[in-house]
Amino acid sequence: MIRAVQFQGAKNRHSSGEDLLRSGLSLRHMRMIAALDDSSRVSAAAQVLNISQPAASRMIAEMEAILGVPLCERLPRGITMTPYGKALARRARSVLLEMREADREIAELKAGKGGSVFLGAVTAPAIELAVPAIREIRKLYPRIEITMQVETSNVLARELLASRHDFIIARIPDDLNPRLFESRVIGIEKACLIVRRGHPLLQNAPVRLQQTAAYDWVFQSGGSPLRQAMEANFMNRNIALPERVLNTSSLLLTLVMVAQSDAIAPVSIQVARFIQSPEGLMGAIDILPTEVDIEIRPYSLITVKNRALSPAARMLRDFIMKEVS
């Protein structure tokens, strides 16, 4: 039943619409209550829906039976809405607006005009999943507007909660309530160490971890899964953590520091492979072979619980899931 939910105004716009429809109310009911609130006359609401006045009266009675509350009171001339009717009309307008927006966006997609999607991703799935999916979706819908932010999971999860992203490919940070999200694990990330071409350590590969501690390191921030995994490798082997560290979330700055000095940096294997490809920085940076495996927590496709995706966002999500399979 929706009485305990809808008329307290406790849910967001999308979940309210879903609950209304799950209660047994239909879109015709939504149109009726909105028209009734606009006109304050059953006859005028019936004209809006192109039905007879008796049919409109039966529809009102049907809604009241479903909800178990009176929605309007008849007056000598017209009707007046009860607080329940006012609340339902307000929610109904939100549902109808969402449906109109969905119709418009789908029509634009069919015409090749696009729609817009805001996506966040950590580096590895951005390269391995998001970029190929974006490339494929643009072949079908060249005008779709896609905005992608590549950042750490801590940043992306908060941007998602603030409604700045439709969905993200990342990890739920330990300091956020996982019940706020819907998530599906879609990949496991592995990392490696990169150094400049001609680095002294390349002469003695594979390198033991203690041999690297004396060099400069470029790390992500302390809370990042990649840094935690790397530091765990040091501590599990009773090796002192590197003391000369540059902290940055910028991949570009990381690559510049590695290419122009003897610094070492952990990056995802996907990033390292791209760097070594003809399209990347082939010749400037090498993977440093080591005796350790660097494994990072799996990443997930994450949305906010009870927040509906637009048609364009659902389409990009589906294309990404095809890359996973």
C-alpha positions as CSV (number, residue, x, y, z in Angstrom):
1,M,0.0,0.0,0.0
2,I,1.2,3.5,-0.7
3,R,-0.6,5.4,2.1
4,A,2.3,5.2,4.5
5,V,4.8,6.2,1.9
6,Q,3.4,8.6,-0.7
7,F,1.5,11.1,1.4
8,Q,4.4,11.6,3.8
9,G,6.6,12.8,0.9
10,A,9.4,10.6,2.1
11,K,10.7,9.2,-1.2
12,N,12.3,10.8,-4.2
13,R,10.7,11.6,-7.5
14,H,11.6,8.3,-9.2
15,S,10.8,5.9,-6.4
16,S,7.5,7.7,-5.8
17,G,6.4,7.1,-9.4
18,E,7.4,3.4,-9.2
19,D,5.5,2.9,-5.9
20,L,2.4,4.6,-7.3
21,L,2.3,2.3,-10.3
22,R,3.1,-0.8,-8.2
23,S,0.1,0.1,-6.0
24,G,-2.3,-0.6,-8.9
25,L,-2.7,2.9,-10.1
26,S,-2.2,3.4,-13.9
27,L,-1.0,6.2,-16.0
28,R,-4.7,7.0,-16.9
29,H,-5.2,7.4,-13.1
30,M,-2.3,9.8,-13.0
31,R,-3.7,11.8,-15.9
32,M,-7.2,11.9,-14.2
33,I,-6.0,13.1,-10.8
34,A,-3.9,15.8,-12.4
35,A,-6.7,17.0,-14.6
36,L,-9.1,16.9,-11.7
37,D,-6.8,19.1,-9.6
38,D,-6.3,21.5,-12.5
39,S,-10.0,22.0,-13.3
40,S,-11.9,21.2,-10.0
41,R,-14.6,19.7,-12.2
42,V,-15.2,16.1,-13.0
43,S,-16.8,17.0,-16.4
44,A,-13.7,19.1,-17.4
45,A,-11.3,16.3,-16.3
46,A,-13.4,13.8,-18.4
47,Q,-13.0,16.0,-21.4
48,V,-9.2,16.1,-21.0
49,L,-9.1,12.3,-21.0
50,N,-11.8,12.1,-23.8
51,I,-14.1,9.9,-21.7
52,S,-17.7,10.3,-20.4
53,Q,-18.4,12.0,-17.1
54,P,-19.8,8.7,-15.6
55,A,-16.6,6.9,-16.7
56,A,-14.5,9.7,-15.0
57,S,-16.5,9.2,-11.8
58,R,-15.9,5.5,-11.9
59,M,-12.2,6.1,-12.3
60,I,-12.1,8.4,-9.3
61,A,-13.9,5.8,-7.2
62,E,-11.5,3.2,-8.4
63,M,-8.5,5.2,-7.3
64,E,-10.1,5.8,-3.9
65,A,-10.7,2.1,-3.5
66,I,-7.1,1.3,-4.4
67,L,-5.7,3.9,-1.9
68,G,-8.3,3.6,0.8
69,V,-8.6,7.3,1.2
70,P,-11.0,10.0,-0.3
71,L,-9.4,12.1,-3.0
72,C,-12.1,14.7,-3.6
73,E,-15.3,16.0,-2.1
74,R,-18.2,17.0,-4.3
75,L,-19.6,20.5,-4.0
76,P,-22.8,22.0,-5.5
77,R,-20.5,23.3,-8.3
78,G,-17.5,21.1,-9.0
79,I,-15.3,19.4,-6.5
80,T,-12.6,20.2,-3.9
81,M,-9.5,18.1,-3.5
82,T,-8.7,16.5,-0.2
83,P,-5.2,16.6,1.2
84,Y,-4.8,13.1,-0.1
85,G,-5.9,14.1,-3.5
86,K,-3.6,17.1,-3.5
87,A,-0.6,14.9,-2.6
88,L,-1.5,12.3,-5.2
89,A,-1.9,15.0,-7.9
90,R,1.5,16.4,-7.1
91,R,3.1,13.0,-7.4
92,A,1.2,12.2,-10.5
93,R,2.5,15.3,-12.3
94,S,6.1,14.1,-11.5
95,V,5.3,10.7,-13.0
96,L,3.7,12.2,-16.1
97,L,6.7,14.6,-16.5
98,E,9.1,11.7,-16.3
99,M,7.2,9.8,-18.9
100,R,7.1,12.8,-21.3
101,E,10.9,13.2,-20.8
102,A,11.4,9.5,-21.5
103,D,9.3,9.7,-24.7
104,R,11.2,12.8,-25.8
105,E,14.6,11.2,-25.1
106,I,13.7,7.9,-26.9
107,A,12.4,9.9,-29.9
108,E,15.7,11.8,-30.0
109,L,17.7,8.5,-29.8
110,K,15.7,7.0,-32.6
111,A,16.4,10.1,-34.7
112,G,20.1,10.0,-33.9
113,K,19.9,13.2,-32.0
114,G,21.1,11.6,-28.8
115,G,20.3,12.4,-25.2
116,S,23.0,12.8,-22.5
117,V,24.8,10.5,-20.1
118,F,27.1,11.4,-17.2
119,L,29.5,8.5,-16.3
120,G,32.3,8.2,-13.8
121,A,34.9,5.4,-13.8
122,V,38.2,4.5,-12.3
123,T,41.1,4.2,-14.8
124,A,41.1,0.5,-15.7
125,P,37.5,0.0,-16.6
126,A,37.4,3.4,-18.2
127,I,40.0,2.1,-20.7
128,E,38.9,-1.5,-20.9
129,L,35.1,-1.1,-20.8
130,A,33.8,2.5,-21.1
131,V,35.9,3.6,-24.1
132,P,35.0,0.6,-26.3
133,A,31.3,0.9,-25.3
134,I,31.3,4.6,-26.1
135,R,32.9,3.9,-29.5
136,E,30.2,1.4,-30.3
137,I,27.2,3.5,-29.2
138,R,28.4,6.4,-31.2
139,K,28.2,4.3,-34.4
140,L,24.5,4.0,-33.8
141,Y,23.8,7.3,-32.1
142,P,26.4,9.8,-33.2
143,R,24.8,12.8,-31.5
144,I,24.5,11.3,-28.0
145,E,26.3,13.5,-25.5
146,I,28.5,11.6,-23.1
147,T,30.5,13.1,-20.2
148,M,33.0,10.9,-18.5
149,Q,35.0,11.7,-15.3
150,V,38.0,9.4,-14.5
151,E,38.8,9.7,-10.8
152,T,39.2,7.7,-7.6
153,S,36.3,5.7,-6.2
154,N,36.1,8.1,-3.2
155,V,35.4,11.1,-5.5
156,L,33.1,9.2,-7.9
157,A,30.8,7.8,-5.3
158,R,30.2,11.2,-3.8
159,E,29.6,12.7,-7.2
160,L,27.1,9.9,-7.9
161,L,25.2,10.6,-4.6
162,A,25.1,14.3,-5.6
163,S,23.4,13.4,-8.9
164,R,26.3,14.5,-11.0
165,H,26.6,11.0,-12.6
166,D,24.0,8.6,-13.9
167,F,26.2,5.6,-12.8
168,I,29.8,4.9,-12.1
169,I,32.3,2.0,-12.5
170,A,34.2,2.0,-9.3
171,R,34.2,0.7,-5.7
172,I,32.0,1.7,-2.9
173,P,34.2,3.6,-0.4
174,D,34.4,2.1,3.1
175,D,33.1,5.3,4.7
176,L,29.8,5.3,2.8
177,N,26.7,3.3,3.5
178,P,26.6,0.5,0.9
179,R,22.8,0.4,1.3
180,L,22.6,3.7,-0.6
181,F,23.7,1.9,-3.8
182,E,22.9,-0.8,-6.2
183,S,26.1,-2.5,-7.4
184,R,27.2,-5.4,-9.5
185,V,30.8,-6.6,-9.6
186,I,31.9,-6.6,-13.3
187,G,35.7,-6.9,-13.1
188,I,38.9,-7.6,-11.2
189,E,41.8,-5.1,-11.5
190,K,45.4,-6.1,-11.5
191,A,48.3,-3.6,-11.4
192,C,52.0,-3.5,-12.2
193,L,54.9,-1.1,-11.8
194,I,56.1,1.3,-14.5
195,V,59.4,3.0,-15.0
196,R,61.1,5.0,-17.7
197,R,62.9,3.2,-20.6
198,G,66.5,2.6,-19.5
199,H,65.7,2.6,-15.7
200,P,68.5,1.0,-13.6
201,L,66.2,-1.6,-12.2
202,L,65.4,-3.0,-15.6
203,Q,68.9,-4.5,-15.7
204,N,68.1,-6.9,-12.9
205,A,64.6,-8.0,-13.7
206,P,62.6,-9.6,-12.2
207,V,63.1,-7.1,-9.3
208,R,62.5,-7.9,-5.6
209,L,60.3,-5.4,-3.9
210,Q,63.0,-4.3,-1.4
211,Q,65.1,-3.1,-4.3
212,T,62.5,-0.5,-5.2
213,A,62.1,1.2,-1.7
214,A,65.1,3.5,-2.2
215,Y,63.6,5.1,-5.3
216,D,61.1,7.9,-5.7
217,W,57.5,6.7,-6.0
218,V,54.4,8.3,-7.4
219,F,51.2,7.1,-5.6
220,Q,47.6,7.9,-5.6
221,S,46.1,9.3,-2.4
222,G,46.3,7.2,0.8
223,G,42.7,5.9,0.6
224,S,42.9,4.6,-2.9
225,P,42.7,0.8,-3.4
226,L,45.8,0.7,-5.6
227,R,47.9,2.4,-3.0
228,Q,46.5,0.2,-0.2
229,A,47.3,-2.9,-2.2
230,M,50.9,-1.7,-3.0
231,E,51.6,-0.7,0.6
232,A,50.2,-4.1,1.8
233,N,52.8,-5.8,-0.4
234,F,55.5,-3.9,1.4
235,M,54.2,-4.5,4.9
236,N,53.4,-8.2,4.3
237,R,57.1,-8.7,3.5
238,N,58.4,-6.5,6.4
239,I,59.8,-4.0,4.0
240,A,59.9,-0.3,5.0
241,L,57.5,1.8,3.0
242,P,59.1,4.2,0.4
243,E,59.9,7.5,2.0
244,R,60.2,9.7,-1.1
245,V,56.7,9.9,-2.4
246,L,54.7,12.2,-4.7
247,N,50.9,11.9,-4.1
248,T,48.7,12.7,-7.0
249,S,45.5,11.5,-8.6
250,S,46.6,12.7,-12.0
251,L,47.5,10.0,-14.4
252,L,49.1,12.5,-16.7
253,L,51.4,13.9,-14.0
254,T,52.3,10.3,-13.0
255,L,53.4,9.4,-16.5
256,V,55.4,12.7,-16.8
257,M,57.2,12.0,-13.5
258,V,58.0,8.4,-14.5
259,A,59.1,9.3,-18.0
260,Q,61.4,12.1,-16.8
261,S,63.0,10.6,-13.7
262,D,63.9,7.3,-12.0
263,A,60.5,7.3,-10.1
264,I,58.4,4.2,-9.9
265,A,54.6,4.1,-10.1
266,P,51.9,1.5,-9.7
267,V,49.2,1.6,-12.4
268,S,46.6,-0.8,-13.6
269,I,47.7,-3.3,-16.2
270,Q,45.2,-1.8,-18.7
271,V,46.9,1.6,-18.4
272,A,50.4,0.0,-18.8
273,R,49.4,-1.9,-21.9
274,F,47.9,1.2,-23.5
275,I,51.1,3.2,-22.7
276,Q,53.2,0.5,-24.5
277,S,50.9,0.3,-27.5
278,P,51.6,2.3,-30.7
279,E,48.8,4.7,-29.8
280,G,50.4,5.3,-26.4
281,L,53.9,6.3,-25.2
282,M,55.7,3.3,-26.7
283,G,59.4,3.8,-26.2
284,A,59.2,6.1,-23.2
285,I,57.9,3.9,-20.4
286,D,58.3,0.2,-19.6
287,I,56.7,-2.3,-17.2
288,L,59.0,-3.2,-14.4
289,P,58.9,-7.0,-13.9
290,T,58.7,-7.9,-10.2
291,E,58.3,-11.0,-8.1
292,V,55.0,-9.8,-6.6
293,D,51.4,-9.8,-7.9
294,I,49.5,-6.6,-7.3
295,E,45.8,-7.3,-7.0
296,I,43.1,-4.7,-6.3
297,R,39.6,-5.1,-5.0
298,P,37.0,-5.9,-7.8
299,Y,35.2,-2.9,-9.3
300,S,31.5,-2.7,-9.8
301,L,28.9,-0.9,-11.9
302,I,27.2,1.3,-9.3
303,T,23.9,3.3,-9.3
304,V,22.0,5.0,-6.5
305,K,19.2,2.8,-5.1
306,N,15.8,3.8,-6.3
307,R,17.1,6.3,-8.8
308,A,15.9,5.6,-12.4
309,L,18.3,5.9,-15.3
310,S,17.4,7.9,-18.4
311,P,17.0,5.9,-21.7
312,A,20.4,7.1,-22.9
313,A,22.1,6.1,-19.6
314,R,20.5,2.7,-19.7
315,M,21.7,2.2,-23.3
316,L,25.3,3.1,-22.4
317,R,25.1,0.8,-19.3
318,D,23.9,-2.1,-21.5
319,F,26.7,-1.5,-24.0
320,I,29.2,-1.6,-21.2
321,M,27.7,-4.8,-19.9
322,K,28.2,-6.3,-23.4
323,E,31.9,-5.5,-23.1
324,V,32.0,-7.3,-19.7
325,S,30.5,-10.5,-21.2
